[in-house]
Amino acid sequence: MSIDCQLDMVATSTSRKRSHYIYVYIIVHELLEQFCVNILMARKGGNPNIKNHGFEPAGEEPLTKTLSIRVSESTYQEVKSKDNPGEFCRQAIQKALDEDKRKQNDTPST
């Protein structure tokens, strides 16, 4: 409901109800305004200790890229049931890449 509709409702009610509606509307409006400002407003200057709370990569290289693949429902459920599905997928992909490199190095080139 828009503010205009609320004000029209207030104007059409009796004077006693009108003052009550206006009072409630003002209180609710002020509370919402304070709530939104507190949530959306960041600390001026930012967090001076941000480096203490930052994300550190677990491996040698930072994990900056994403990779999407399509899998069957059963594969999806099995991977999601792992303790750390992301790390499980990274290790499986790395294992397959290492094996592929090893096969390429073992085959003599002509």
FENTA-V156693 format. One record per pair of residues at least 24 apart in sequence whose C-alpha atoms are under 6 Angstrom apart, sorted by sequence separation. I is the first residue (numbers start at 1). J is the second residue. If there is no record, write none. Layout:
i->{I:I}
j->{J:J}
//
This chain:
none
//
